[in-house]
């Protein structure tokens, strides 16, 4: 169901925050199940469109005041005083109606709905508490030295995208103020490009630069985003028709004919899609929808089955939180397979592809921690999951590392000892004793045993970022980590911390790897 908020105040811009939840549901017929108890009703109806959540995963108050009203609307049951279309324009309401987001008829009668809700609320806890075992699990971070970097006069800092171009040794930065900045180590900002809306992704292909502009920051059913190719004068040309809140993209030649295709995650709102844009004989890009689901948030192009053809791996972060692989069978014809699925309250936000165990197969590391939704409470199931490729299109979760509100992850052999380490950022950490877990480094101590040592860095102004990038930024042979400060918070945060974040002058926090001696000189 749609468990995340449809409206967030402030600058809700980035790939991870854009997971405001909703999903498309076809018209449902009324079903009378008088003989079913609440558990069976819950199991039957709430596993139709997504993985079944555990009633104990949210508190009674969250279920009653936030989740159940939204869930009911998706079943054609409208709570008194609750308008599921609040804030939508006439045009957007028409889109919702056309796609049958809210069924014309209720999916069950009032008596059965009462049974369902009673089962959920009876099995939900009254409250949740902090896992105090996490208070002492982190060691001081010494492998990286944090350098805060001021970018320009735009305040507060609201960075929406980071991507490093290794060919030009340039960091591309997108921000809320409709800008794309070029930044280089030792030089600072070398160029500022005005954009129509906040850039949320960058692609580099054969010497050219491409921008993904989100369009509307807030949830919308209107198409106002763009995929733009920059020319030598940094002027942009849109390559597609207007897009529905695009957030992640890849440009690549998928079929080897010398002509690149565009893979686009249009996150959307209540509707959205993963699409492939192909060039016709006139050079115009036309859209092929691969999967018409909202919440498409991350995509990669990679040969996942070893047949020599480039496949597409895509993550969806709305109600049916999933990872799909689109296997290319023949000349841009794909067969989709869902390889991972998560409950709708997990808050799925990010993934990376990596051969974690060095067996020649690509594994999928997923991140779950979005808390900008109806259920803004600490969640023990937020964290990083390592899903191992077992062959034959099968993936199995082998390791879970819990981090409250984690939103981004990097996988890299940061200490150059031959195994995969992780760096992660949490936009929604526990803002008390665990606030420094807004940035955490996991050093791999035993690959087969999945044993990691965790490190954090205490600071007066903690990391607050939706963006995480890795690059040898200082050219000394080891991998550094870059975060972009995004000072706005869509949920509750201590006032003193909020003031510090808004008044912070820096736009970037760069964690300089101290592994090689040259790093020590900077």
Secondary structure, 3 states (H helix, E strand, C coil): CCCCCCCCCCCCCCCCCCCCCCCCCCCCCCECCCCCCHHHHHHHHCCCCCECCCHHHCEHHHHHHHHHHHHHHCCCCCCCCCCCCCCCCHHHHHHHHHCCCCCCCCCECHHHHHHHHHHHHHCCECCCCCCHHHCCCCEECCCEEEEEECCCCCCCCEEEEEEEECCCCEEEEEECCCEEEEEECCCEEEEEEECCCCEEEEEEECCEEEEEECCCCCCCCCCCEEEEEECCCCCEEECCCCECCEEEEEEECCCCCCCCEEEEEECCCCCCEEEEEEECCCCCEEEEEEECCCCEEEEEEECCCCCCCCEEEEEECCCCEEEEEEEEEECCEEEEEEEEEEECCCCEEEEEEECCCCCCCCEEEEEECCCCCCCCCCCCCCEEEEEEEEECCEEEEEEEEECCCEEEEEEECCCCCCCCEEEEEECCCCCCCCHHHHEEEEEEEECCCCEEEEEECCCCCCCCEEEEEEECCCCCCCCEEEEEEECCCCCCCCHHHHHHHHHCCCCEEEEEECCCHHHHCC
